[in-house]
Structure formats: C-alpha cells, structure tokens
Amino acid sequence: MTWIDDFCEDAYVDGRRRAEGILKIHASCSPPCPRVRANAEFLGVDSGGEGCAAAPGPAQ
C-alpha cells in the first residue's frame, strides 16, 4: 500500500472544488485511499478502487 499520508484516512468531503483538488493531490495513492474514494464518489467519477463505480451517464 502506497499512500501519501496527507490525511488519507479522512473521508470528509468539503465541496466540489476541494474534492477535485484532493483527487489531484492523492492521485498516486495506490490502492486509492479512503479520501480518494469518498471524493471520487462525491464527484461521480471512478477512483479505480473496488466497490466505487463511476456514476451512470445520461441515457442515450
């Protein structure tokens, strides 16, 4: 497990702009840390971790 240790265990989400920044800062966390998973789920994107799927897109 390789995490950057920047509060990786903290899954608190504080808005869209901050969530986007957290994903950039924690991009190297492998496997995705709880902070990445929570913020990715908030934004509806795939964190690459198990159990966290991308939000479905609009129906076509």
Backbone as a ProteinNet text record, in pm:
[ID]
protein_1_A
[PRIMARY]
MTWIDDFCEDAYVDGRRRAEGILKIHASCSPPCPRVRANAEFLGVDSGGEGCAAAPGPAQ
[TERTIARY]
85.3	0	89.6	64.8	141.7	46.8	42	-39.8	52.5	9.8	95	89.5	3.6	-9.8	-48.4	-135.2	-191	-336.5	-354.2	-487.1	-561.7	-492.4	-550.5	-670.1	-674.8	-785.8	-909.8	-896.9	-1006.8	-1093	-1216.9	-1306.1	-1402.5	-1376.3	-1463.3	-1455.8	-1570.1	-1577.1	-1626.3	-1555.2	-1586.6	-1611.8	-1704.6	-1741.1	-1666.8	-1722.2	-1672.5	-1529	-1498.8	-1365.3	-1257.6	-1283.4	-1186.4	-1174.1	-1286.4	-1283.3	-1197.2	-1208.2	-1126.1	-977.8	-944.4	-805.4	-752.8	-837	-796.6	-764.3	-844.8	-818.2	-683.7	-648.3	-518.5	-403.9	-416.9	-310.1	-288.8	-398.5	-392	-392	-366	-368.6	-270.7	-162.9	-62.3	-92.9	-197.3	-232.5	-276.5	-207	-235.4	-233	-342.8	-473.7	-532.4	-636.4	-694.4	-729.9	-684.5	-710.4	-856.8	-903	-1040.9	-1074.4	-978	-1000.6	-1029.4	-955.6	-978.2	-1115	-1144.6	-1271.1	-1390.4	-1388.9	-1501	-1518.3	-1408.5	-1417.4	-1455.4	-1407	-1444.2	-1592.9	-1641	-1783.4	-1867.1	-1823.7	-1893.5	-1903.6	-1792.9	-1788.8	-1849.4	-1875.1	-1931.5	-1830.5	-1705.4	-1601.1	-1546.4	-1482.5	-1425.1	-1289.8	-1273	-1145.6	-1047.1	-1093.1	-1006.4	-1004.9	-1079.4	-1084.2	-1203.1	-1193.3	-1303.7	-1423.2	-1540.3	-1662.1	-1696.3	-1623.9	-1653.2	-1664.3	-1784.4	-1804.8	-1838.5	-1812.5	-1847.8	-1997.8	-2042.3	-2185.6	-2232.2	-2351.7	-2400	-2419.1	-2391.3	-2408.4	-2551.5	-2580.1	-2716.6	-2758.8	-2885.5	-2936.6	-2933.6	-2900.9	-2894.2	-2999.3
-117.7	0	123.6	213.9	337	455.9	521.2	641	757.2	877.5	994.7	1045.7	986.7	1024.1	1170.5	1221.6	1355.7	1338.4	1291.4	1264	1162.5	1062.3	962.5	889.4	877.4	807	894.5	1024.8	1119.4	1120.5	1072.2	1064.3	1182.4	1288.2	1406	1477.6	1517.4	1588.6	1730.1	1829.7	1970	2047.5	1998.2	2070.6	2025.6	2063.7	2020	2064.2	2190.1	2241.9	2171.9	2156.1	2090	1941.3	1877.9	1736	1715.9	1805.7	1795.6	1808.7	1898.6	1915.6	1794.1	1736.8	1617.3	1504.3	1488.2	1381.8	1403	1526.6	1554.4	1525.7	1573.3	1555.3	1407.9	1333.5	1193.3	1096	1142.8	1056.6	939.5	955.8	849.6	745.9	765.5	668.6	538	430.3	300.8	192.6	122.2	141.3	274.3	321.5	450.7	455.4	560	575.4	614.5	605.6	643.7	786.9	874.8	1014.5	1024.1	950.9	948.7	888.4	775.2	707	795	862	946.3	1066.4	1130.3	1247.9	1209.1	1095.6	1048.4	1014.2	950.8	918	1045.7	1145.9	1274.3	1337.1	1328.8	1389.2	1298.2	1172.2	1079.7	1029.2	1014.3	962	832.2	753.5	626.9	651	604.1	621.1	510.7	408.7	296.4	192.4	216.3	121.8	29.6	-84.3	-179.7	-121.6	-144.3	-101.4	44.3	114.8	256.3	274.6	261.9	271.4	414.3	444.6	578.6	592.5	713.4	741	719.6	666.4	643.8	775.5	772.5	891.1	905.3	1009.8	1030.8	921.9	886.2	785.4	837.9	750	791.3	721.4
0	0	0	-93.3	-103.7	-99.9	15.4	30.7	62	31.5	52.4	196	279	420.4	440.4	355.3	370.1	413.3	537.6	592.6	505.8	456.8	367.1	428.1	559.1	624.8	636	613.1	629	503.4	516.8	401.1	393.6	467.9	467.4	332.3	280.2	152.2	179.2	125.8	152.9	22.9	-58.8	-180	-303.7	-417.7	-548.4	-576.5	-557.1	-589.5	-506.9	-377.9	-290.2	-326	-359.7	-397.1	-521.8	-618.3	-739.3	-705	-614.5	-572.2	-497.7	-411.3	-336.6	-433.2	-537.4	-634.3	-703.8	-731.3	-795	-698.9	-575.9	-476.8	-444.5	-434.2	-392.9	-510.1	-629.8	-749	-738.7	-664.6	-656.4	-548.8	-468.9	-365.2	-431	-395.6	-456.2	-348.5	-329.5	-390.5	-344.2	-411.6	-373.7	-225.3	-158.9	-15.6	8.8	134.4	164.7	122.8	128.5	89.2	-60.2	-140.9	-285.8	-315.6	-253.8	-282.3	-247.7	-132.3	-91	-183.5	-219.6	-306.3	-448.5	-497	-629.9	-633.8	-528.9	-522.9	-521.7	-446	-440.9	-579.7	-655.2	-788.6	-896.1	-861.8	-958.7	-1058.9	-1015	-1103.8	-1045.7	-1128.5	-1086.7	-1021.5	-898.3	-827.8	-862.3	-932.2	-963.6	-854.3	-746.7	-635.6	-648	-582.4	-585.6	-511.7	-564.8	-499.7	-521.4	-603	-628.4	-778.3	-827.7	-971.9	-1011.3	-1135	-1186.2	-1190.9	-1173.6	-1182.2	-1324.9	-1342.8	-1478.5	-1553.4	-1680.5	-1764	-1808.8	-1883.8	-1931.7	-2031.4	-2028.3	-2119.8	-2262.9	-2355.6	-2496.7	-2577.6
[MASK]
++++++++++++++++++++++++++++++++++++++++++++++++++++++++++++

